[in-house]
Structures are given as C-alpha cells and as structure tokens.
Amino acid sequence: MIKLNRISFSYKKGEPKIIATLSLEIKRGDIVAILGPNGGGKSTLVKLINRSLIVNNGSVVINGEDINKLSRSEIAKLIAVVPQQIESIFPFTVYETIKMGSYLSSDKSTDKIDEIMRIVGITYLKNRLVNELSGGERQLVFVARALIQDSKILILDEATSNLDINHESTILRVVKQLAADRGLTVIAIIHNINLATQFCKSAFFINRERYSAPININDAVSLDNLSEYYTLNRDLITIDNGNVKVRI
C-alpha cells in the first residue's frame, strides 16, 4: 500500500539530511510503530508520507500512485492524521469539530457522527466546546474527527505523547479495534515502547540516516535495536517479557 523509494530530505539546501535514501514498504492493514530518539526524523518521515513536506529526492507511492501527482483533497481521502496537538483551537463544539472531518466521508449523517462518538467514548462531550476540554479529551475528539473521514490510512504523529496513561491507552485501544474492524493501515509514532508492543504488529526504527526494515514487533524490542537506534548503553537496558526498563 505505501512504498517509499529511496527518499531523502533536508529542510534547507546544503544542510545535513534528516532522512537519506530511505526505502520502506508498509503493507495494507499493518499497524506499524515508528520508533527512535527525539530529533531522529520520525515526524519528518510521516510528514513526507502525507505530503505535508515534499521529498527532495525519491518518491512516495500510495496504492501505486505517486503522491506528488495527487491533490490535497485526494491525499486527505487516503490519509487521516492525528497530530500531537492542535496549535489553534476555535470554540466549536465536539459535535461540530467531528462533523468537519465528515466532508470527506460518503456518509455525512448525524447517525454516523453519533456512532463515531459512541465508539471513541466521547458522547458525553457532544455539546462541550473543544477549547474547554482537557488534553486527553481533546485528543479523543481529534481521533474521532480523523476516523470519520473513512480514510484507509491513519497516522498518529505523536498523538498520545502528552497524555496520561489512561487517555493514551484508551486512544490506542480504540484505534486498534477500529483498525481490525475496518482494515485500516496505521502508522504511529509512539515514545512508550511498552505500549507500542501491545498496540502494533510491526516496528520501524529510524535515527536520521540510520534506519531498519519493518520488523515484527516481538522481534523489534531487543538489546541490539535499542542500543543501536537510541544510542543506549546495553548494560543499562533490561527486557523482561517484552517490557523495557532503562536503569538510571
């Protein structure tokens, strides 16, 4: 479904590349974690996938089509994005905010909006103003707005990074169930590796010009990968039944 062909990117000409000659394939229906340290290129990579940024070299191909040949509305029908935070939030109700995402959906009915609020567990917030919600409640609203687009690809760009464990696990649980029900392909930047192992099917490590192939999530969490891509001392890492601990 998603194929990156030797893509490279730097923010300014002459500066070191954030991503260099990266090739990657993500299969339809996969739930893949993008793992790596801060500043390693994770958010840049997902922005290249949804063409918020444009590759300097190489190509991003989705369903056999180069995304540079697609319009913004065509890309939005293919890909829904939940960012880490929304910088500017106008005083719309939860219902109105979710409805904004439905313009790309074939079903714009009130019933569809009510259904997605029920699935995400935010029906009780229906008439609340989004700018008055807590961070966790707000992210659930934007997950609902993304899901109502009916896009087949969902990107979580650090969407749970600033949330408490309850809201973080709630969002991931809802997305995982909907991915199974709808056959979504999910790409998620997740800093909590222990949650990633429960949520994702596979993982991809990136640290600037160093990156891995997609790896089964159970094989991804290893001393070799964690020490290499996070530049951690192996002696500080303990892995117990898939749970990672780093000694201070």
N, C-alpha and C positions, 0 to 999 in steps of 0.2 A: 504493500500500500504506500509506504513512504520510503523513498530512496534518495540518499544524499550521495552525490557523485563528486568526490574529491573537492569538497568546498573549502574555501579559505576566506578569512575576513579579518580586517583591521579597521579601527574606527577612523584613522587618519592615514593618508598615504605616507609611507616612509616609516611608520611606527611598527613595532613588532606585532606580528599577527596574533590575535586572540585565538583563532582557530586556523589550522593549516592542513590542507589536503586530507580532510576527514571524509571517509566513506562509511555509510551506515545504512542498514535496511531494518525497518520496523514492520513487522507482519501485522496484517489485519487482525483485530481482536486482541492484540497483545496489551498488557499493562506493564509499561517499562519505566523504571526509575532512572533518572539521570543523577548520578552521584559524583561528588568531587568537592574540593575545597572552595571556599569563597574566593571569587576572582578567577576561578578556573575556566570560565567560559560557558557555564550551564545556561544561564539566562540568555546569553548571546545566541547560543545554539537554538533554543526554542523560538527566539525572535526571527531567526533565519528560516526556520521551518514554516512559520506562518507569515513570512514576508513583512514583518514589522521592520526588519532590516534586510538588505539585499546583499547577497554574496558577492565578493569581489571576483572570485573565480569558482568554477564548477557549477553544479545545478542541483536544485531541489525538485524532485519529481513526486507527485502525489497522484495515485491512480493512473499512472502513465503520462501525466501532463506536467510540463514544466510550469511551476507556479508563477514565473515571470511573465507567462503568457495569459494569466488569469486576472480578471478584475478583482477589486477588493471585495465586492459583493459575492463573487464566485468563491473566493477563498473563505469568506465568512460562512458560506453554506457548507463548506468542507470541514472547517476547523472552528471550534469554540475555545475560548481562552478564559481561565480564571486567574487573574494576576494576584500578586502578593497583597496589594492594597490598591484601592481606588483613590487617586490623589484629590479629586474634586467630586464631592457628592452633593447633588442638588436635593432639595427637600421633597422628593417623591415618596409616595407610599411604597411598601413592599410589593403590593399588587401591581402598581404602575411600573415599577422597576423591572419586574419579571416580564410584564407584558411587552416591554421594549425589545426583549430578546425574541419574542414570538413573531416578529415581522418576517423572519427568515423561515418560519415553520409553515408547513402546509395546513396545520390546524391551529388557528388563532383564537379558538373559542374560550369562553370563560371556564368551561369544564376542564380544558387542557391546563389552564393556569392553576386552577384549584387542585388538579391532580398532582402536578409537579410540586406544589407547596406541601401537599399531604405526604408525598414520597420523601421529600427532604426534611419534613418535620417542622415546618415553619408556618402552618396555617394560622396559629395563634398570633402571628405577627402581621397578618394580612393588611391591616389598616394603619400600622405604625409607619412613621417616617423613617426612611433608611438612615438618615444622618443622625438619628437619635438612638440607634441600636449599638450594642456592644460590638467589639471587633469580631467575635466569633459568630454572632447572629448575622452581622453584615456579610461575612464570607459565605454563610449558608445561602443568603439571598442571591449572591452573585454566582454561586454554583447552580442554583435553580434557574437563573437567567441564562446561563450558558447551556444548560441541559435542555431547555425548552426550544433551542434553535434546531434540534434534531440533527445536528452535525454528527458525522461518524467518527470524528477525531476530537478528543478533548485534551487540552493542555492545561496542566496545573503548574503555573510558574511561581513556585514557592508559595502557593496559595494557603498553606497551613503553617507557615513559618513562625508567625507571631501569635499563634493561638495556644490556649491551654490544652492539655492532653485530652480533655473531654470533647471540645469542639473539633480538635484535629482528628481524633479517631472517628467522630461522627461523620465528618465530611468524607474521609477515606472509605468508611464503611458504606455510605450511601452511593458514592461513585463506583465502588467495586461491584455492588449489587446491580446498579444500572448498566454497567459495562457488560456484565454477564447477560442481563435481560435483553439488551439492545445490540449486542455485538460491537460495542464501542472500542476504538483503539485509544488508549490513554497514555499520555506522556507526562510524567510527574517529576518535578524537581522536589526532592524530599531530603531534608537535612537529618532527620531522625532515622538512622539506618535500621533500627529495630522495628519501627513501624513499616518501613519500606519492605522488609522481608515478609510481613504479613499481608501487605497490600498488593505487591507487584508480582508478576510472573517472571520478569527478567530485569536485568540492570545493565547500565552502560556507564563506564567511568570516564571522566574527562578532567584533565588538568592542563589547560592551554594546549600545547602541541602534542601532548601525550594522551592517548585515549585507547579504550579497549573495544573489542567487538561486543555485541549484546551477549550476556551470559545468563544462564538460568539463575534465578535469584538465590537458590540454595548453594550454588557454587560460587556466586559472586562475593559473598561475605567470607573472605579468607584473609589470613595474615599477609599473604603476598599482595593482594589487591589494596588492602587498607594501608599498608606501609608504603606501597609504591605511589598511589594516587593522592594520598593525603600527606605524604612525606612524614609518616609517623615512625617512631622507633618501635620495632616489632616487640621489644621486651615490655612495652607499656600496654600492649593490646591483649585482651583476653576475650575469647569467643567460647561461649557456653550454650550449647543447643541453639545456635544461631543468634544469640544475644551478644552484642558487642559492648565491652567495657574498656575504657581507656583510663589507666591509672594516672593520677596527677602526681 
